[in-house]
């Protein structure tokens, strides 16, 4: 699914974070979801991980594509999620999303 630019008027002076209305429980849900389901890294795929995240957060995947991509980019950068190459059903190599090496327990070292 490609991101489509939505013709929304800009709201000057209001800086919105992509993480508005996103809690740490949503991050834990996403890690658990990719642990049990196969989701693709590529947003053009019908199995894109952003579609599951959009459904969970109650977002529109097309209209909120930039927000979804920003959240996912941050989670990849922080090690919450990672991407691995695996072969799909027809033996083509594809990038799949897996839980990253991020540690939820601050006391574990």
N, CA, C and O atoms as a printed pandas DataFrame, in Angstrom:
     atom_number atom_name residue_name chain_id  residue_number  x_coord  y_coord  z_coord
0              1         N          UNK        A               1    0.845   -1.166    0.000
1              2        CA          UNK        A               1    0.000    0.000    0.000
2              3         C          UNK        A               1    0.891    1.229    0.000
3              4         O          UNK        A               1    1.724    1.401    0.890
4              5         N          UNK        A               2    0.719    2.059   -0.973
5              6        CA          UNK        A               2    1.495    3.286   -1.080
6              7         C          UNK        A               2    0.845    4.378   -0.248
7              8         O          UNK        A               2   -0.377    4.421   -0.104
8              9         N          UNK        A               3    1.665    5.252    0.292
9             10        CA          UNK        A               3    1.139    6.406    1.024
10            11         C          UNK        A               3    0.546    7.389    0.030
11            12         O          UNK        A               3    1.155    7.693   -0.997
12            13         N          UNK        A               4   -0.603    7.867    0.330
13            14        CA          UNK        A               4   -1.253    8.863   -0.503
14            15         C          UNK        A               4   -1.239   10.182    0.250
15            16         O          UNK        A               4   -1.513   10.214    1.450
16            17         N          UNK        A               5   -0.927   11.251   -0.429
17            18        CA          UNK        A               5   -0.956   12.561    0.211
18            19         C          UNK        A               5   -2.403   12.994    0.349
19            20         O          UNK        A               5   -3.167   12.985   -0.616
20            21         N          UNK        A               6   -2.761   13.368    1.546
21            22        CA          UNK        A               6   -4.125   13.836    1.747
22            23         C          UNK        A               6   -4.138   15.354    1.733
23            24         O          UNK        A               6   -3.252   15.987    2.308
24            25         N          UNK        A               7   -5.116   15.934    1.094
25            26        CA          UNK        A               7   -5.172   17.400    1.006
26            27         C          UNK        A               7   -5.739   18.006    2.280
27            28         O          UNK        A               7   -6.831   18.575    2.256
28            29         N          UNK        A               8   -5.024   17.897    3.382
29            30        CA          UNK        A               8   -5.475   18.463    4.645
30            31         C          UNK        A               8   -4.854   19.837    4.837
31            32         O          UNK        A               8   -3.684   20.037    4.512
32            33         N          UNK        A               9   -5.609   20.769    5.352
33            34        CA          UNK        A               9   -5.017   22.076    5.635
34            35         C          UNK        A               9   -4.052   21.960    6.802
35            36         O          UNK        A               9   -4.296   21.210    7.747
36            37         N          UNK        A              10   -2.967   22.696    6.735
37            38        CA          UNK        A              10   -2.005   22.652    7.830
38            39         C          UNK        A              10   -2.512   23.506    8.977
39            40         O          UNK        A              10   -3.176   24.522    8.771
40            41         N          UNK        A              11   -2.192   23.084   10.169
41            42        CA          UNK        A              11   -2.583   23.823   11.363
42            43         C          UNK        A              11   -1.316   24.424   11.952
43            44         O          UNK        A              11   -0.592   23.769   12.702
44            45         N          UNK        A              12   -1.065   25.655   11.608
45            46        CA          UNK        A              12    0.148   26.311   12.068
46            47         C          UNK        A              12    0.128   26.473   13.578
47            48         O          UNK        A              12   -0.902   26.765   14.187
48            49         N          UNK        A              13    1.291   26.274   14.152
49            50        CA          UNK        A              13    1.428   26.445   15.588
50            51         C          UNK        A              13    1.144   25.180   16.380
51            52         O          UNK        A              13    1.479   25.108   17.562
52            53         N          UNK        A              14    0.537   24.188   15.757
53            54        CA          UNK        A              14    0.257   22.939   16.455
54            55         C          UNK        A              14    1.232   21.888   15.954
55            56         O          UNK        A              14    1.206   21.509   14.783
56            57         N          UNK        A              15    2.078   21.428   16.836
57            58        CA          UNK        A              15    3.042   20.389   16.482
58            59         C          UNK        A              15    2.513   19.081   17.047
59            60         O          UNK        A              15    2.355   18.920   18.258
60            61         N          UNK        A              16    2.248   18.163   16.148
61            62        CA          UNK        A              16    1.707   16.871   16.563
62            63         C          UNK        A              16    2.796   15.811   16.447
63            64         O          UNK        A              16    3.545   15.755   15.472
64            65         N          UNK        A              17    2.854   14.994   17.457
65            66        CA          UNK        A              17    3.787   13.883   17.453
66            67         C          UNK        A              17    3.096   12.671   16.827
67            68         O          UNK        A              17    1.893   12.484   17.010
68            69         N          UNK        A              18    3.843   11.849   16.094
69            70        CA          UNK        A              18    3.220   10.630   15.582
70            71         C          UNK        A              18    2.775    9.709   16.714
71            72         O          UNK        A              18    1.952    8.816   16.511
72            73         N          UNK        A              19    3.326    9.932   17.908
73            74        CA          UNK        A              19    2.995    9.067   19.041
74            75         C          UNK        A              19    1.840    9.599   19.877
75            76         O          UNK        A              19    1.571    9.073   20.956
76            77         N          UNK        A              20    1.142   10.650   19.393
77            78        CA          UNK        A              20   -0.085   11.076   20.071
78            79         C          UNK        A              20   -1.065    9.915   20.033
79            80         O          UNK        A              20   -1.303    9.334   18.974
80            81         N          UNK        A              21   -1.627    9.579   21.169
81            82        CA          UNK        A              21   -2.601    8.483   21.310
82            83         C          UNK        A              21   -1.986    7.100   21.066
83            84         O          UNK        A              21   -2.708    6.156   20.745
84            85         N          UNK        A              22   -0.670    6.970   21.214
85            86        CA          UNK        A              22   -0.005    5.672   21.124
86            87         C          UNK        A              22    0.665    5.419   22.470
87            88         O          UNK        A              22    1.511    6.200   22.906
88            89         N          UNK        A              23    0.286    4.330   23.123
89            90        CA          UNK        A              23    0.805    4.004   24.452
90            91         C          UNK        A              23    1.836    2.886   24.366
91            92         O          UNK        A              23    1.972    2.223   23.338
92            93         N          UNK        A              24    2.547    2.694   25.449
93            94        CA          UNK        A              24    3.532    1.607   25.487
94            95         C          UNK        A              24    2.849    0.249   25.351
95            96         O          UNK        A              24    3.463   -0.704   24.872
96            97         N          UNK        A              25    1.592    0.151   25.766
97            98        CA          UNK        A              25    0.855   -1.102   25.569
98            99         C          UNK        A              25    0.650   -1.410   24.094
99           100         O          UNK        A              25    0.610   -2.577   23.705
100          101         N          UNK        A              26    0.521   -0.376   23.272
101          102        CA          UNK        A              26    0.403   -0.582   21.827
102          103         C          UNK        A              26    1.700   -1.137   21.254
103          104         O          UNK        A              26    1.678   -1.979   20.356
104          105         N          UNK        A              27    2.832   -0.664   21.774
105          106        CA          UNK        A              27    4.124   -1.171   21.336
106          107         C          UNK        A              27    4.273   -2.646   21.738
107          108         O          UNK        A              27    4.735   -3.468   20.947
108          109         N          UNK        A              28    3.881   -2.962   22.961
109          110        CA          UNK        A              28    3.957   -4.361   23.406
110          111         C          UNK        A              28    3.021   -5.251   22.574
111          112         O          UNK        A              28    3.365   -6.383   22.236
112          113         N          UNK        A              29    1.838   -4.722   22.251
113          114        CA          UNK        A              29    0.913   -5.474   21.403
114          115         C          UNK        A              29    1.556   -5.762   20.043
115          116         O          UNK        A              29    1.465   -6.876   19.528
116          117         N          UNK        A              30    2.208   -4.744   19.466
117          118        CA          UNK        A              30    2.828   -4.909   18.150
118          119         C          UNK        A              30    3.927   -5.956   18.199
119          120         O          UNK        A              30    4.029   -6.788   17.298
120          121         N          UNK        A              31    4.755   -5.925   19.245
121          122        CA          UNK        A              31    5.818   -6.929   19.373
122          123         C          UNK        A              31    5.232   -8.334   19.467
123          124         O          UNK        A              31    5.740   -9.266   18.843
124          125         N          UNK        A              32    4.171   -8.481   20.242
125          126        CA          UNK        A              32    3.530   -9.781   20.383
126          127         C          UNK        A              32    2.883  -10.215   19.073
127          128         O          UNK        A              32    2.925  -11.391   18.713
128          129         N          UNK        A              33    2.291   -9.269   18.369
129          130        CA          UNK        A              33    1.632   -9.572   17.092
130          131         C          UNK        A              33    2.640  -10.084   16.050
131          132         O          UNK        A              33    2.371  -11.075   15.370
132          133         N          UNK        A              34    3.788   -9.422   15.922
133          134        CA          UNK        A              34    4.767   -9.878   14.917
134          135         C          UNK        A              34    5.471  -11.149   15.368
135          136         O          UNK        A              34    6.062  -11.857   14.553
136          137         N          UNK        A              35    5.410  -11.436   16.646
137          138        CA          UNK        A              35    5.971  -12.690   17.139
138          139         C          UNK        A              35    5.110  -13.868   16.680
139          140         O          UNK        A              35    5.634  -14.956   16.439
140          141         N          UNK        A              36    3.784  -13.664   16.556
141          142        CA          UNK        A              36    2.860  -14.755   16.252
142          143         C          UNK        A              36    2.328  -14.764   14.819
143          144         O          UNK        A              36    1.789  -15.775   14.369
144          145         N          UNK        A              37    2.473  -13.648   14.097
145          146        CA          UNK        A              37    1.983  -13.555   12.722
146          147         C          UNK        A              37    3.117  -13.106   11.811
147          148         O          UNK        A              37    4.066  -12.459   12.254
148          149         N          UNK        A              38    3.008  -13.455   10.545
149          150        CA          UNK        A              38    4.002  -13.000    9.568
150          151         C          UNK        A              38    3.519  -11.708    8.934
151          152         O          UNK        A              38    2.480  -11.675    8.274
152          153         N          UNK        A              39    4.284  -10.644    9.141
153          154        CA          UNK        A              39    3.982   -9.351    8.543
154          155         C          UNK        A              39    5.180   -8.898    7.737
155          156         O          UNK        A              39    6.329   -9.126    8.116
156          157         N          UNK        A              40    4.895   -8.256    6.625
157          158        CA          UNK        A              40    5.944   -7.787    5.728
158          159         C          UNK        A              40    6.380   -6.381    6.081
159          160         O          UNK        A              40    5.606   -5.597    6.629
160          161         N          UNK        A              41    7.618   -6.069    5.765
161          162        CA          UNK        A              41    8.228   -4.759    5.986
162          163         C          UNK        A              41    7.791   -3.753    4.922
163          164         O          UNK        A              41    7.703   -2.556    5.197
164          165         N          UNK        A              42    7.524   -4.225    3.738
165          166        CA          UNK        A              42    7.234   -3.376    2.583
166          167         C          UNK        A              42    5.799   -2.850    2.621
167          168         O          UNK        A              42    4.859   -3.643    2.674
168          169         N          UNK        A              43    5.610   -1.523    2.595
169          170        CA          UNK        A              43    4.252   -0.979    2.636
170          171         C          UNK        A              43    3.413   -1.278    1.391
171          172         O          UNK        A              43    2.201   -1.064    1.415
172          173         N          UNK        A              44    4.015   -1.760    0.318
173          174        CA          UNK        A              44    3.257   -2.131   -0.876
174          175         C          UNK        A              44    2.612   -3.501   -0.744
175          176         O          UNK        A              44    1.747   -3.865   -1.540
176          177         N          UNK        A              45    3.032   -4.256    0.257
177          178        CA          UNK        A              45    2.531   -5.612    0.444
178          179         C          UNK        A              45    1.153   -5.609    1.106
179          180         O          UNK        A              45    0.884   -4.774    1.969
180          181         N          UNK        A              46    0.279   -6.536    0.709
181          182        CA          UNK        A              46   -1.005   -6.650    1.414
182          183         C          UNK        A              46   -0.835   -7.165    2.848
183          184         O          UNK        A              46   -1.767   -7.093    3.649
184          185         N          UNK        A              47    0.345   -7.681    3.166
185          186        CA          UNK        A              47    0.635   -8.171    4.513
186          187         C          UNK        A              47    1.519   -7.196    5.292
187          188         O          UNK        A              47    2.206   -7.596    6.232
188          189         N          UNK        A              48    1.502   -5.911    4.900
189          190        CA          UNK        A              48    2.327   -4.898    5.552
190          191         C          UNK        A              48    1.979   -4.778    7.026
191          192         O          UNK        A              48    0.803   -4.773    7.388
192          193         N          UNK        A              49    2.977   -4.682    7.869
193          194        CA          UNK        A              49    2.794   -4.573    9.312
194          195         C          UNK        A              49    2.014   -3.314    9.691
195          196         O          UNK        A              49    1.323   -3.299   10.710
196          197         N          UNK        A              50    2.117   -2.273    8.892
197          198        CA          UNK        A              50    1.400   -1.030    9.171
198          199         C          UNK        A              50   -0.110   -1.179    9.105
199          200         O          UNK        A              50   -0.829   -0.431    9.767
200          201         N          UNK        A              51   -0.608   -2.132    8.317
201          202        CA          UNK        A              51   -2.048   -2.361    8.236
202          203         C          UNK        A              51   -2.579   -2.905    9.557
203          204         O          UNK        A              51   -3.647   -2.498   10.014
204          205         N          UNK        A              52   -1.838   -3.823   10.170
205          206        CA          UNK        A              52   -2.247   -4.363   11.476
206          207         C          UNK        A              52   -2.187   -3.273   12.542
207          208         O          UNK        A              52   -3.066   -3.184   13.399
208          209         N          UNK        A              53   -1.147   -2.449   12.485
209          210        CA          UNK        A              53   -1.018   -1.355   13.448
210          211         C          UNK        A              53   -2.147   -0.349   13.271
211          212         O          UNK        A              53   -2.708    0.127   14.257
212          213         N          UNK        A              54   -2.486   -0.022   12.035
213          214        CA          UNK        A              54   -3.575    0.916   11.763
214          215         C          UNK        A              54   -4.897    0.391   12.318
215          216         O          UNK        A              54   -5.660    1.136   12.932
216          217         N          UNK        A              55   -5.159   -0.887   12.098
217          218        CA          UNK        A              55   -6.401   -1.476   12.603
218          219         C          UNK        A              55   -6.430   -1.430   14.122
219          220         O          UNK        A              55   -7.459   -1.109   14.716
220          221         N          UNK        A              56   -5.307   -1.749   14.753
221          222        CA          UNK        A              56   -5.229   -1.747   16.218
222          223         C          UNK        A              56   -5.443   -0.348   16.795
223          224         O          UNK        A              56   -6.106   -0.189   17.820
224          225         N          UNK        A              57   -4.878    0.666   16.131
225          226        CA          UNK        A              57   -4.980    2.040   16.626
226          227         C          UNK        A              57   -6.237    2.760   16.136
227          228         O          UNK        A              57   -6.506    3.889   16.546
228          229         N          UNK        A              58   -7.004    2.113   15.262
229          230        CA          UNK        A              58   -8.208    2.739   14.728
230          231         C          UNK        A              58   -7.896    3.843   13.729
231          232         O          UNK        A              58   -8.615    4.840   13.659
232          233         N          UNK        A              59   -6.826    3.671   12.954
233          234        CA          UNK        A              59   -6.414    4.673   11.966
234          235         C          UNK        A              59   -6.753    4.202   10.560
235          236         O          UNK        A              59   -6.958    3.011   10.325
236          237         N          UNK        A              60   -6.809    5.132    9.642
237          238        CA          UNK        A              60   -7.002    4.825    8.231
238          239         C          UNK        A              60   -5.622    4.646    7.610
239          240         O          UNK        A              60   -4.822    5.581    7.627
240          241         N          UNK        A              61   -5.323    3.469    7.063
241          242        CA          UNK        A              61   -3.973    3.234    6.533
242          243         C          UNK        A              61   -3.548    4.206    5.444
243          244         O          UNK        A              61   -2.363    4.521    5.334
244          245         N          UNK        A              62   -4.479    4.684    4.643
245          246        CA          UNK        A              62   -4.113    5.636    3.579
246          247         C          UNK        A              62   -3.949    7.052    4.125
247          248         O          UNK        A              62   -2.935    7.703    3.874
248          249         N          UNK        A              63   -4.927    7.519    4.859
249          250        CA          UNK        A              63   -4.887    8.895    5.357
250          251         C          UNK        A              63   -3.816    9.090    6.429
251          252         O          UNK        A              63   -3.243   10.173    6.545
252          253         N          UNK        A              64   -3.551    8.060    7.199
253          254        CA          UNK        A              64   -2.596    8.167    8.313
254          255         C          UNK        A              64   -1.283    7.450    8.022
255          256         O          UNK        A              64   -0.570    7.055    8.944
256          257         N          UNK        A              65   -0.965    7.283    6.746
257          258        CA          UNK        A              65    0.227    6.549    6.339
258          259         C          UNK        A              65    1.509    7.172    6.888
259          260         O          UNK        A              65    2.407    6.453    7.324
260          261         N          UNK        A              66    1.601    8.492    6.870
261          262        CA          UNK        A              66    2.804    9.151    7.382
262          263         C          UNK        A              66    2.981    8.895    8.866
263          264         O          UNK        A              66    4.096    8.658    9.330
264          265         N          UNK        A              67    1.886    8.942    9.611
265          266        CA          UNK        A              67    1.949    8.672   11.048
266          267         C          UNK        A              67    2.389    7.230   11.290
267          268         O          UNK        A              67    3.253    6.976   12.129
268          269         N          UNK        A              68    1.799    6.289   10.561
269          270        CA          UNK        A              68    2.159    4.880   10.724
270          271         C          UNK        A              68    3.633    4.655   10.390
271          272         O          UNK        A              68    4.341    3.964   11.122
272          273         N          UNK        A              69    4.090    5.238    9.285
273          274        CA          UNK        A              69    5.499    5.082    8.907
274          275         C          UNK        A              69    6.426    5.698    9.956
275          276         O          UNK        A              69    7.478    5.130   10.250
276          277         N          UNK        A              70    6.060    6.840   10.522
277          278        CA          UNK        A              70    6.894    7.479   11.548
278          279         C          UNK        A              70    6.978    6.613   12.796
279          280         O          UNK        A              70    8.052    6.481   13.384
280          281         N          UNK        A              71    5.873    6.028   13.203
281          282        CA          UNK        A              71    5.867    5.140   14.369
282          283         C          UNK        A              71    6.752    3.929   14.098
283          284         O          UNK        A              71    7.595    3.570   14.920
284          285         N          UNK        A              72    6.557    3.306   12.948
285          286        CA          UNK        A              72    7.340    2.110   12.619
286          287         C          UNK        A              72    8.829    2.439   12.494
287          288         O          UNK        A              72    9.667    1.672   12.968
288          289         N          UNK        A              73    9.169    3.566   11.862
289          290        CA          UNK        A              73   10.580    3.958   11.756
290          291         C          UNK        A              73   11.215    4.121   13.133
291          292         O          UNK        A              73   12.345    3.687   13.357
292          293         N          UNK        A              74   10.489    4.744   14.048
293          294        CA          UNK        A              74   11.015    4.927   15.409
294          295         C          UNK        A              74   11.193    3.579   16.097
295          296         O          UNK        A              74   12.197    3.358   16.774
296          297         N          UNK        A              75   10.245    2.693   15.933
297          298        CA          UNK        A              75   10.352    1.381   16.566
298          299         C          UNK        A              75   11.478    0.549   15.962
299          300         O          UNK        A              75   12.130   -0.207   16.683
300          301         N          UNK        A              76   11.722    0.667   14.668
301          302        CA          UNK        A              76   12.876   -0.028   14.066
302          303         C          UNK        A              76   14.176    0.573   14.609
303          304         O          UNK        A              76   15.102   -0.161   14.954
304          305         N          UNK        A              77   14.244    1.892   14.685
305          306        CA          UNK        A              77   15.459    2.574   15.148
306          307         C          UNK        A              77   15.760    2.262   16.613
307          308         O          UNK        A              77   16.925    2.170   16.999
308          309         N          UNK        A              78   14.721    2.098   17.428
309          310        CA          UNK        A              78   14.904    1.834   18.859
310          311         C          UNK        A              78   15.054    0.351   19.176
311          312         O          UNK        A              78   15.268   -0.007   20.334
312          313         N          UNK        A              79   14.948   -0.503   18.191
313          314        CA          UNK        A              79   15.097   -1.940   18.423
314          315         C          UNK        A              79   13.827   -2.611   18.909
315          316         O          UNK        A              79   13.867   -3.780   19.294
316          317         N          UNK        A              80   12.702   -1.912   18.902
317          318        CA          UNK        A              80   11.431   -2.519   19.287
318          319         C          UNK        A              80   11.043   -3.562   18.246
319          320         O          UNK        A              80   10.574   -4.649   18.583
320          321         N          UNK        A              81   11.245   -3.216   16.979
321          322        CA          UNK        A              81   10.995   -4.127   15.864
322          323         C          UNK        A              81   12.261   -4.241   15.034
323          324         O          UNK        A              81   13.123   -3.363   15.064
324          325         N          UNK        A              82   12.359   -5.327   14.298
325          326        CA          UNK        A              82   13.491   -5.533   13.389
326          327         C          UNK        A              82   12.954   -6.193   12.125
327          328         O          UNK        A              82   11.824   -6.679   12.091
328          329         N          UNK        A              83   13.775   -6.200   11.100
329          330        CA          UNK        A              83   13.404   -6.840    9.837
330          331         C          UNK        A              83   14.393   -7.951    9.540
331          332         O          UNK        A              83   15.600   -7.795    9.728
332          333         N          UNK        A              84   13.867   -9.073    9.074
333          334        CA          UNK        A              84   14.700  -10.214    8.680
334          335         C          UNK        A              84   14.257  -10.672    7.298
335          336         O          UNK        A              84   13.089  -10.551    6.929
336          337         N          UNK        A              85   15.209  -11.197    6.547
337          338        CA          UNK        A              85   14.927  -11.731    5.215
338          339         C          UNK        A              85   14.559  -13.212    5.360
339          340         O          UNK        A              85   15.303  -14.001    5.944
340          341         N          UNK        A              86   13.401  -13.562    4.818
341          342        CA          UNK        A              86   12.947  -14.952    4.771
342          343         C          UNK        A              86   12.377  -15.206    3.388
343          344         O          UNK        A              86   12.026  -14.270    2.670
344          345         N          UNK        A              87   12.285  -16.462    3.020
345          346        CA          UNK        A              87   11.668  -16.823    1.742
346          347         C          UNK        A              87   10.172  -16.952    1.937
347          348         O          UNK        A              87    9.700  -17.502    2.932
348          349         N          UNK        A              88    9.427  -16.426    0.955
349          350        CA          UNK        A              88    7.973  -16.523    1.015
350          351         C          UNK        A              88    7.524  -17.861    0.439
351          352         O          UNK        A              88    8.342  -18.752    0.211
352          353         N          UNK        A              89    6.219  -17.997    0.205
353          354        CA          UNK        A              89    5.641  -19.255   -0.276
354          355         C          UNK        A              89    6.145  -19.710   -1.622
355          356         O          UNK        A              89    6.090  -20.902   -1.927
356          357         N          UNK        A              90    6.643  -18.783   -2.448
357          358        CA          UNK        A              90    7.174  -19.161   -3.760
358          359         C          UNK        A              90    8.698  -18.997   -3.799
359          360         O          UNK        A              90    9.282  -18.842   -4.872
360          361         N          UNK        A              91    9.320  -19.032   -2.655
361          362        CA          UNK        A              91   10.772  -19.018   -2.453
362          363         C          UNK        A              91   11.453  -17.734   -2.892
363          364         O          UNK        A              91   12.634  -17.747   -3.237
364          365         N          UNK        A              92   10.717  -16.618   -2.886
365          366        CA          UNK        A              92   11.335  -15.314   -3.112
366          367         C          UNK        A              92   11.744  -14.736   -1.762
367          368         O          UNK        A              92   11.021  -14.866   -0.775
368          369         N          UNK        A              93   12.892  -14.108   -1.733
369          370        CA          UNK        A              93   13.334  -13.508   -0.481
370          371         C          UNK        A              93   12.568  -12.213   -0.242
371          372         O          UNK        A              93   12.489  -11.351   -1.118
372          373         N          UNK        A              94   12.005  -12.091    0.959
373          374        CA          UNK        A              94   11.221  -10.921    1.346
374          375         C          UNK        A              94   11.636  -10.503    2.752
375          376         O          UNK        A              94   12.116  -11.317    3.541
376          377         N          UNK        A              95   11.440   -9.208    3.052
377          378        CA          UNK        A              95   11.711   -8.694    4.392
378          379         C          UNK        A              95   10.462   -8.866    5.249
379          380         O          UNK        A              95    9.378   -8.406    4.889
380          381         N          UNK        A              96   10.630   -9.535    6.388
381          382        CA          UNK        A              96    9.539   -9.720    7.334
382          383         C          UNK        A              96    9.894   -9.012    8.640
383          384         O          UNK        A              96   11.066   -8.861    8.983
384          385         N          UNK        A              97    8.868   -8.586    9.353
385          386        CA          UNK        A              97    9.060   -7.876   10.616
386          387         C          UNK        A              97    9.032   -8.874   11.756
387          388         O          UNK        A              97    8.167   -9.748   11.815
388          389         N          UNK        A              98    9.985   -8.734   12.658
389          390        CA          UNK        A              98   10.096   -9.578   13.842
390          391         C          UNK        A              98   10.325   -8.670   15.051
391          392         O          UNK        A              98   10.679   -7.504   14.883
392          393         N          UNK        A              99   10.126   -9.190   16.276
393          394        CA          UNK        A              99   10.460   -8.380   17.443
394          395         C          UNK        A              99   11.960   -8.085   17.459
395          396         O          UNK        A              99   12.769   -8.950   17.124
396          397         N          UNK        A             100   12.320   -6.887   17.841
397          398        CA          UNK        A             100   13.725   -6.506   17.902
398          399         C          UNK        A             100   14.354   -6.919   19.215
399          400         O          UNK        A             100   13.768   -7.677   19.988
400          401         N          UNK        A             101   15.544   -6.421   19.459
401          402        CA          UNK        A             101   16.275   -6.783   20.679
402          403         C          UNK        A             101   15.996   -5.828   21.832
403          404         O          UNK        A             101   16.717   -5.838   22.829
404          405         N          UNK        A             102   14.972   -5.014   21.711
405          406        CA          UNK        A             102   14.582   -4.068   22.753
406          407         C          UNK        A             102   14.147   -4.832   24.000
407          408         O          UNK        A             102   13.466   -5.853   23.907
408          409         N          UNK        A             103   14.548   -4.326   25.173
409          410        CA          UNK        A             103   14.218   -4.997   26.429
410          411         C          UNK        A             103   13.185   -4.168   27.165
411          412         O          UNK        A             103   13.400   -2.985   27.430
412          413         N          UNK        A             104   12.057   -4.795   27.497
413          414        CA          UNK        A             104   10.955   -4.123   28.188
414          415         C          UNK        A             104   11.249   -3.916   29.671
415          416         O          UNK        A             104   10.695   -3.004   30.285
416          417         N          UNK        A             105   12.101   -4.735   30.247
417          418        CA          UNK        A             105   12.387   -4.673   31.676
418          419         C          UNK        A             105   13.607   -3.809   31.940
419          420         O          UNK        A             105   14.715   -4.208   31.582
420          421         N          UNK        A             106   13.448   -2.630   32.559
421          422        CA          UNK        A             106   14.605   -1.765   32.789
422          423         C          UNK        A             106   15.594   -2.322   33.801
423          424         O          UNK        A             106   16.746   -1.888   33.835
424          425         N          UNK        A             107   15.168   -3.283   34.633
425          426        CA          UNK        A             107   16.073   -3.850   35.636
426          427         C          UNK        A             107   16.929   -4.974   35.079
427          428         O          UNK        A             107   17.959   -5.320   35.657
428          429         N          UNK        A             108   16.504   -5.545   33.958
429          430        CA          UNK        A             108   17.287   -6.632   33.356
430          431         C          UNK        A             108   18.508   -6.040   32.663
431          432         O          UNK        A             108   18.407   -5.081   31.898
432          433         N          UNK        A             109   19.638   -6.622   32.941
433          434        CA          UNK        A             109   20.854   -6.103   32.299
434          435         C          UNK        A             109   21.748   -7.225   31.855
435          436         O          UNK        A             109   22.816   -6.978   31.295
